[in-house]
Amino acid sequence: MAGSLGAIWIAFGMNAQTEAAKSKKSFLEYNRFPTRVLTDASFPTPKDLTTDQKAHWAKVNADLWSPYDYTLLLDADTRVKGNLSLGFKILRDGWEIVLIPSIPPLPGIFLWTLSGTEKRGTLEELGTWKHMMLNTGVMYFQKTCRVRKLFEAWRSEWLRYKDRDQGAFLRALRYCPVNLWLLGSPFNSAEGDVVEHLFGRAR
């Protein structure tokens, strides 16, 4: 595969840095790709944001600060249990982003991590009251023109509410479609066999 590839983490705050170190260690047990961890000491962010908001702002800017042509973005509170080269192979085949849908806490629950205001606004803009949540805690992407436009829209949409990033991603995807491949829950869930997600531990 032509072009560089690697894995990145965002770790803003001591707790997140501790979790990112554990995630990176687990990653390197099964994978030998280059890695980079971004901390708040190395990434300029608006001063009026909380630490959690700054971490989300760094995520929606990941296309700009990632040094790789093909990037795997992992949340700090993930634990890798297997080889993650599959996502890079999918990108090589021409897909631009690889994501994993979230598992709802209960049947019929949609966009549950969003505030009430953002949830209502997002569902209205998407034109449906039922929508799949795409979890950005494990995300592969390559640097194409369409992905660049998607990230630009993602940043713009995030700034509207300055909260979680999933709703902003869905709204951006509506306006800036890309070739998107979905993997199953083993790659990103609380019981994931390949990537276990310990939701919220890094906060």
BALUMSE-678189 format. One record per residue (C-alpha): x, y, z; residue number from 1; residue in one letter. Coordinates in nm, 4 decimals. Example, Ala and Ser with C-alpha at 12.3 -4.5 7.8 and 13.67 -1.06 7.14 Angstrom:
<recs>
          X          Y          Z     i   aa
     1.2300    -0.4500     0.7800     1    A
     1.3670    -0.1060     0.7140     2    S
</recs>
This chain:
<recs>
          X          Y          Z     i   aa
     0.0000     0.0000     0.0000     1    M
     0.1493     0.3316    -0.1034     2    A
     0.1571     0.6023     0.1611     3    G
     0.2293     0.6065     0.5317     4    S
    -0.0055     0.4593     0.7904     5    L
    -0.0301     0.4664     1.1676     6    G
    -0.2472     0.4895     1.4772     7    A
    -0.3220     0.8024     1.6796     8    I
    -0.4753     0.8816     2.0193     9    W
    -0.6007     1.2034     2.1798    10    I
    -0.5188     1.2354     2.5503    11    A
    -0.6198     1.5640     2.7132    12    F
    -0.5802     1.5553     3.0909    13    G
    -0.3895     1.3178     3.3193    14    M
    -0.6607     1.0520     3.3308    15    N
    -0.6880     1.0427     2.9519    16    A
    -0.3102     1.0221     2.9180    17    Q
    -0.2999     0.7245     3.1541    18    T
    -0.5718     0.5479     2.9560    19    E
    -0.4103     0.6306     2.6206    20    A
    -0.0832     0.4774     2.7405    21    A
    -0.2696     0.1563     2.8264    22    K
    -0.4481     0.1589     2.4912    23    S
    -0.1227     0.2130     2.3023    24    K
     0.0480    -0.0688     2.4959    25    K
    -0.2349    -0.3077     2.4083    26    S
    -0.2200    -0.1944     2.0448    27    F
     0.1515    -0.2692     2.0184    28    L
     0.0996    -0.6218     2.1479    29    E
    -0.0741    -0.7099     1.8206    30    Y
     0.0276    -0.4372     1.5737    31    N
     0.3550    -0.2848     1.4558    32    R
     0.2305     0.0327     1.2910    33    F
     0.3755     0.3726     1.3868    34    P
     0.1866     0.5537     1.6638    35    T
     0.1370     0.9062     1.7925    36    R
    -0.0401     1.0399     2.1024    37    V
    -0.1654     1.3993     2.0982    38    L
    -0.1843     1.5798     2.4346    39    T
    -0.3137     1.9212     2.5299    40    D
     0.0464     2.0356     2.5713    41    A
     0.1127     1.9854     2.2002    42    S
    -0.2120     2.1019     2.0380    43    F
    -0.3409     2.4616     2.0502    44    P
    -0.7086     2.4875     2.1392    45    T
    -0.9450     2.7769     2.2184    46    P
    -0.9013     2.8815     2.5820    47    K
    -1.2736     2.9043     2.6516    48    D
    -1.3252     2.5274     2.6075    49    L
    -1.3279     2.2681     2.8847    50    T
    -1.0771     1.9823     2.8752    51    T
    -1.3443     1.7493     2.7378    52    D
    -1.4409     2.0003     2.4692    53    Q
    -1.0762     2.0493     2.3753    54    K
    -1.0387     1.6740     2.3237    55    A
    -1.3389     1.6717     2.0904    56    H
    -1.1990     1.9721     1.9047    57    W
    -0.8721     1.7829     1.8567    58    A
    -1.0642     1.4842     1.7217    59    K
    -1.2511     1.6844     1.4578    60    V
    -0.9115     1.8238     1.3524    61    N
    -0.7500     1.4800     1.3284    62    A
    -0.7105     1.5010     0.9518    63    D
    -0.4893     1.8076     0.9938    64    L
    -0.2580     1.6878     1.2697    65    W
    -0.2264     1.3196     1.1809    66    S
     0.1084     1.2692     1.0029    67    P
    -0.0161     0.9594     0.8198    68    Y
    -0.1814     0.9138     0.4813    69    D
    -0.3889     0.6304     0.6290    70    Y
    -0.4884     0.6875     0.9912    71    T
    -0.6469     0.4766     1.2635    72    L
    -0.7910     0.6988     1.5372    73    L
    -0.8481     0.5228     1.8691    74    L
    -1.0120     0.6671     2.1795    75    D
    -0.7925     0.6637     2.4882    76    A
    -1.0301     0.4287     2.6694    77    D
    -0.9978     0.1463     2.4170    78    T
    -0.8104    -0.1798     2.4655    79    R
    -0.6834    -0.3604     2.1575    80    V
    -0.7106    -0.7388     2.1542    81    K
    -0.6087    -0.8231     1.7989    82    G
    -0.4651    -0.7225     1.4644    83    N
    -0.6137    -0.4029     1.3214    84    L
    -0.4703    -0.4162     0.9703    85    S
    -0.8117    -0.4994     0.8196    86    L
    -0.9246    -0.1376     0.8248    87    G
    -0.6128    -0.0261     0.6403    88    F
    -0.6741    -0.2938     0.3766    89    K
    -1.0281    -0.1625     0.3299    90    I
    -0.8930     0.1901     0.2791    91    L
    -0.6468     0.0547     0.0251    92    R
    -0.9391    -0.0931    -0.1692    93    D
    -1.0775     0.2578    -0.2195    94    G
    -1.2991     0.3166     0.0832    95    W
    -1.2336     0.6494     0.2519    96    E
    -1.3542     0.5986     0.6091    97    I
    -1.4110     0.2848     0.8177    98    V
    -1.6356     0.3058     1.1258    99    L
    -1.8322     0.0836     1.3615   100    I
    -2.1973     0.1499     1.4562   101    P
    -2.2707     0.1889     1.8261   102    S
    -2.4850    -0.0643     2.0095   103    I
    -2.7881     0.1117     2.1658   104    P
    -2.8229     0.0686     2.5440   105    P
    -3.1859    -0.0308     2.4842   106    L
    -3.3859    -0.1133     2.1693   107    P
    -3.5332     0.1930     2.0053   108    G
    -3.2838     0.4380     2.1552   109    I
    -3.1224     0.6765     1.9055   110    F
    -2.8322     0.9230     1.9376   111    L
    -2.8339     0.8691     2.3135   112    W
    -2.5059     1.0480     2.3885   113    T
    -2.6327     1.3816     2.2542   114    L
    -2.7983     1.6498     2.4627   115    S
    -3.1711     1.6852     2.4132   116    G
    -3.1343     2.0030     2.2077   117    T
    -2.8671     1.8647     1.9775   118    E
    -3.0467     1.5318     1.9405   119    K
    -3.3701     1.6988     1.8315   120    R
    -3.1883     1.9313     1.5950   121    G
    -2.9824     1.6513     1.4437   122    T
    -3.2781     1.4211     1.3828   123    L
    -3.4766     1.7051     1.2281   124    E
    -3.1907     1.7881     0.9925   125    E
    -3.1375     1.4245     0.8998   126    L
    -3.5084     1.3952     0.8226   127    G
    -3.5797     1.0925     1.0397   128    T
    -3.6529     1.0127     1.4035   129    W
    -3.4575     0.6887     1.3835   130    K
    -3.0911     0.6962     1.2982   131    H
    -2.7856     0.4780     1.3420   132    M
    -2.5162     0.6131     1.5741   133    M
    -2.1672     0.5892     1.4241   134    L
    -1.9031     0.5685     1.6968   135    N
    -1.5938     0.7740     1.6169   136    T
    -1.3875     0.6095     1.8928   137    G
    -1.2380     0.3675     1.6403   138    V
    -1.2104     0.5281     1.3006   139    M
    -0.9901     0.4675     0.9992   140    Y
    -0.9599     0.7390     0.7363   141    F
    -0.7429     0.8290     0.4430   142    Q
    -0.6608     1.1792     0.3234   143    K
    -0.8696     1.2399     0.0137   144    T
    -1.0418     1.5545    -0.1100   145    C
    -1.3796     1.4273     0.0030   146    R
    -1.2501     1.3319     0.3480   147    V
    -1.0935     1.6764     0.3821   148    R
    -1.4310     1.8364     0.3045   149    K
    -1.6031     1.6036     0.5518   150    L
    -1.3641     1.7014     0.8310   151    F
    -1.4128     2.0689     0.7479   152    E
    -1.7891     2.0211     0.7791   153    A
    -1.7408     1.8144     1.0971   154    W
    -1.5498     2.1012     1.2580   155    R
    -1.8165     2.3499     1.1540   156    S
    -2.0983     2.1300     1.2846   157    E
    -1.9205     2.0622     1.6140   158    W
    -1.8834     2.4330     1.6804   159    L
    -2.2621     2.4715     1.6740   160    R
    -2.3099     2.2830     2.0032   161    Y
    -1.9512     2.2207     2.1275   162    K
    -2.0518     1.8930     2.2901   163    D
    -2.0176     1.5309     2.1737   164    R
    -1.8839     1.4719     1.8236   165    D
    -2.1107     1.1942     1.6901   166    Q
    -2.4066     1.4151     1.6079   167    G
    -2.1823     1.6648     1.4328   168    A
    -2.0308     1.3796     1.2314   169    F
    -2.3709     1.2577     1.1111   170    L
    -2.4756     1.6076     1.0115   171    R
    -2.1459     1.6634     0.8276   172    A
    -2.1789     1.3282     0.6507   173    L
    -2.5165     1.4339     0.5157   174    R
    -2.3589     1.7283     0.3332   175    Y
    -2.0225     1.5691     0.2502   176    C
    -2.0707     1.1995     0.1656   177    P
    -1.7702     0.9681     0.1412   178    V
    -1.7138     0.6005     0.0625   179    N
    -1.7902     0.4630     0.4097   180    L
    -1.7373     0.1016     0.5219   181    W
    -1.8927    -0.0331     0.8433   182    L
    -1.7271    -0.3015     1.0541   183    L
    -1.9056    -0.5057     1.3210   184    G
    -1.9190    -0.4601     1.6976   185    S
    -1.6107    -0.6805     1.7653   186    P
    -1.4038    -0.3834     1.6470   187    F
    -1.5554    -0.1300     1.8892   188    N
    -1.7860    -0.2199     2.1753   189    S
    -1.7884    -0.2913     2.5471   190    A
    -1.7526    -0.6622     2.4674   191    E
    -1.5374    -0.6219     2.1578   192    G
    -1.3187    -0.9190     2.0712   193    D
    -1.0818    -0.7003     1.8660   194    V
    -1.1266    -0.3604     2.0337   195    V
    -1.2867    -0.3337     2.3759   196    E
    -1.4184     0.0143     2.4562   197    H
    -1.4244     0.1138     2.8227   198    L
    -1.6641     0.4001     2.7608   199    F
    -1.5956     0.7118     2.9641   200    G
    -1.2944     0.5856     3.1576   201    R
    -1.0659     0.8544     3.0120   202    A
    -1.2785     1.1454     3.1372   203    R
</recs>
